Amino acid sequence: MDVAVRLRDPRELFEQPERSPLDEDFEPWCVVPAAEYLVQVMRGHPGSRLVVETPDSERARAGLQRYSAARADELTREIRSQLKRALWALIPTGAVFVGTVILSRLADGSGSHWFSNTVADVLILIGWVVLWAPIAILGTDVWVLAGLRHAYRKLASVEVRPA
């Protein structure tokens, strides 16, 4: 998929363009800054060929490289923060999980009554629900952020040419 973004001014890469859907040169990408639109395209269509056409291509290229580096660094800090939070959250949530497993075994061993079996199953379920937050961070959230960081890093290599 080839995507060409035509800018009036290089600032449209980073600021919301002042184009109305009533304007003749309105394009679908004009609902967000062009750089953010390009990242969305890269994430949705990883093999896309992206081109930015702007009157001041050298300035736009330099700005795009600075912007992509800053956003990638921001996401690196966010990933580190999320990992730290998830690992620290494993301590109390793991303790709750172990406690619910022990209580579940006690409830299950108290008899073969359907009520004790139900209580045992509910306790296990509660343990998994409590443990879910750090598991979700480590299992999916961090990888979503890493994919976004990769897209911002690729943004620096988008072709920028004079309009």
C-alpha positions, 0 to 999 in steps of 0.5 A, a space after each residue: 500500500 502506497 500512502 502519500 501525505 501532502 503538507 502545506 507546511 512541515 508543521 502539519 506533521 506535528 500539529 493538527 492541520 487547519 483544514 476543514 472537510 469543506 476545504 478542497 485540499 482536505 484529506 482523510 489524514 487531516 483529522 490528526 497530525 500527519 506523523 500520528 497518521 503515518 504511525 497508524 498506517 504503519 501499524 495497520 499495514 506494516 509493509 506500506 510505502 510512505 511518502 511525505 511531500 512538503 515545501 521544506 523537506 529538509 526541515 520536515 525530515 529533521 523534525 520527523 527524526 527528532 519527533 520519532 526519537 522522542 516518542 520512541 524514548 517516551 515509550 521505552 520509559 513507559 515500558 520500563 515503568 510498566 514492567 517494574 509495576 507488574 513485577 512489584 504487583 506480582 508480590 501482593 497478587 501472588 500472595 493473594 493467589 497462594 492464599 486463595 489456593 490454600 483456602 480452596 484446598 481447605 474448602 474442597 477437603 471439608 467434604 464432598 458437599 456441592 457447597 464446599 466444591 463451589 466455594 473452592 472453585 470461587 476461591 480459585 477464580 478470585 485468585 486468578 482475577 487478582 493475579 490477572 493485572 500483572 499477567 496482562 501487563 507482562 503478557 500483552 500490554 508491554 508488547 503493544 507498547 513495544 510495537 508502537 515504539 517500533 512504529 515510531 522508530 520506523 517513522 524516522 525513515 519515512 521518505 520526505 521529498 519536496 512538494 
